Amino acid sequence: MRKDDPTKDAVAEFQRRTLEALRAQQEAYLAAVKSWREGMSKALEPPWPQPKAEGLAPTPSELSEAYYAFTAKLLADQTRFMEELSKTMAGANKNTDKK
């Protein structure tokens, strides 16, 4: 695509707006969970029960780390796929140009 390609601009604008919408949704969701958690903490006596056997369930931090590790692997795989697809498509264009 050329630098002045309107398609590139439209895609960039779509991506920007999608990320903004996703961030807004995430912030609203976090605010709702925080509000719910605060309300439940006030309503429950005693506060949130703690697991009796430590280490049986992953901590939120461990879950987050596992999620990001998986996401990094997924992104790397998608990057590799898109690079190979681009090479394949570029090769197809070279073959059609010779005809």
C-alpha positions in Angstrom: 0.0 0.0 0.0 1.1 3.5 -0.7 1.5 6.0 2.1 -1.4 8.1 0.8 -3.6 5.0 0.3 -7.1 5.8 1.7 -7.6 2.1 2.5 -4.6 2.2 4.8 -6.0 5.3 6.5 -9.5 3.7 6.9 -8.0 0.6 8.4 -5.9 2.6 10.8 -8.9 4.6 11.8 -11.0 1.4 12.3 -8.2 -0.1 14.5 -7.9 3.1 16.6 -11.7 3.3 17.1 -11.9 -0.4 18.0 -9.1 -0.1 20.6 -10.8 2.9 22.1 -14.1 1.1 22.3 -12.4 -2.0 23.8 -10.7 0.2 26.4 -13.9 2.0 27.3 -15.7 -1.4 27.7 -12.8 -2.7 29.9 -12.9 0.3 32.1 -16.7 0.1 32.5 -16.4 -3.6 33.3 -13.7 -3.0 35.9 -15.7 -0.3 37.5 -18.8 -2.6 37.7 -16.7 -5.4 39.3 -15.1 -3.1 41.8 -18.5 -1.7 42.8 -20.0 -5.2 43.1 -17.0 -6.4 45.1 -17.3 -3.5 47.5 -21.0 -4.1 47.9 -20.5 -7.8 48.5 -17.7 -7.1 51.0 -20.1 -4.9 53.0 -22.9 -7.5 52.9 -20.9 -10.6 53.7 -19.8 -11.4 57.3 -17.1 -12.6 57.5 -15.5 -11.1 54.4 -14.6 -13.2 51.4 -13.7 -16.8 52.4 -10.1 -17.8 51.9 -9.2 -21.2 50.4 -8.1 -23.6 53.1 -5.4 -25.3 51.1 -2.9 -22.7 49.8 -1.6 -23.3 46.4 -4.4 -25.4 45.0 -5.8 -22.6 42.8 -3.8 -20.2 40.8 -3.7 -16.6 42.1 -5.1 -13.8 39.9 -1.4 -12.8 39.2 -0.6 -16.3 38.0 -3.7 -16.4 35.8 -2.7 -13.0 34.3 0.9 -14.2 33.6 -0.4 -17.4 32.0 -2.8 -15.4 29.9 -0.1 -13.0 28.6 2.3 -15.8 28.0 -0.3 -17.6 25.8 -1.2 -14.3 24.1 2.5 -13.7 23.3 2.7 -17.2 21.7 -0.5 -16.6 19.8 0.7 -13.2 18.5 4.1 -14.7 17.5 2.3 -17.5 15.6 -0.1 -15.1 13.9 2.9 -12.9 12.9 4.7 -15.9 11.4 1.5 -16.9 9.5 1.0 -13.3 8.1 4.6 -13.1 7.1 4.4 -16.4 5.2 1.0 -15.4 3.7 2.5 -12.1 2.5 5.5 -13.9 0.9 3.1 -16.4 -0.7 0.9 -13.6 -2.1 3.9 -11.6 -3.3 5.1 -14.7 -5.1 1.7 -15.1 -6.7 1.9 -11.5 -7.9 5.3 -12.0 -9.4 4.1 -15.0 -11.4 1.1 -13.2 -12.8 3.2 -10.2 -13.8 5.3 -12.4 -16.1 2.3 -13.4 -18.2 
